[in-house]
Amino acid sequence: MTDQQNRRQGLALIGLRGTGKTTVGRILAERLGRPFADADHELEAWSGLSIPKIFKEQGESAFRDLEEQTLEKLTQNPNLVLATGGGAILRPTNRARLRAFGQVIWLTADPSQLAERLLANPRGLANRPSLTTAGTIDELSEVLQARSALYEEVADLTVETGGRTTRQVVDHILDRLRALVPTSS
């Protein structure tokens, strides 16, 4: 059996904030008849703290520890559709865990489009800690540049979300997944 065949059947969405991981993930899960989880939401529920509060009071390292523990728990469900936090791929253990979990889909979009999405939803932007001292577009560009190789290392599929509706993104992912899964004759 190949590594691909040994993989569990989970489906993980990775990418920068604003790429639509949660929205796309919920719809994918519904269409596939699978459970859905957002790792950031689960982390907040389990810790009893918001992500910005964790960053502010405990620092990024403590947050990354909690994120790693959260992913460890969530990836135990082999049929889950999982939306990860944008930085989940920063730790090698998380990248290995996601690869073993199942298909990994990197949702991407131009930083200017991501900034527009985030600024259009001020509540969503307020719930995300700033990761650099740059403004929104520059921050997204810097973070994308720093993380692109890690996203690429883990991703089985890369899906551009810019200029597409959520439904188009989901349909595209489902079409690509069908093409990856060999049919039995």
Secondary structure, DSSP 8 states (H G I E B T S, - for coil): --HHHHS--EEEEE-STTS-HHHHHHHHHHHHT--EEEHHHHHHHHHTS-HHHHHHHH-HHHHHHHHHHHHHHHTTSTT-EEE--TTGGGSHHHHHHHHHHEEEEEEE--HHHHHHHHHH-HHHHHTS---SSS-HHHHHHHHHHHHHHHHHHH-SEEEE-TT--HHHHHHHHHHHHHHHS----
